[in-house]
Amino acid sequence: MRQQRQSTKESNTMKTVLLTAALLAALITSALAAPHLSAQAASSKKTALICPVTGTKIASAAQAYSHEAYKGKIYYFCCPACKPAFDKNPSKVIASAAKGKYQPM
């Protein structure tokens, strides 16, 4: 009887060790896969490019007429007339765009 209890204890200990090892393997695998999944999710979200002067949507940075870096942010323009309008008073154009007010072109 004593030998049977000892065998049962060893069996339970072995099950615990195997279960712990499997759980650790699953956690490590998911931790390694997580950065890949978050990068994939981030790349699937597209940021809308909007001309700050006219409010026109621009399909991509490559399709923008031009762009300008201002205070650490890049602004994209839809046509040749927008960049000079932006350059005259960038802070005013940005403030107006933030309120949803755009200039007709």
PEPE-V708293 format. One line per field, one symbol per residue. phi: phi as a letter, one per 30 degrees, with the letter a starting at -180 (. if undefined). psi: psi as a letter, one per 40 degrees, with the letter a starting at -180 (. if undefined). A space follows every 10 residues. Layout:
phi=???
psi=???
This chain:
phi=.ddddddddd dddddddddd dddddddddd dddedddddd dddddcddcb dddciddcda ddcddabbdb hibccccdad ddddddddae ddddddddci cbcdb
psi=dddddddddd dddddddddd dddddddddd dddddddddd dddehhhhhh hedeehhhdi ddeidiihhh feihhiidid ddddddddgd ddddddddee hihi.
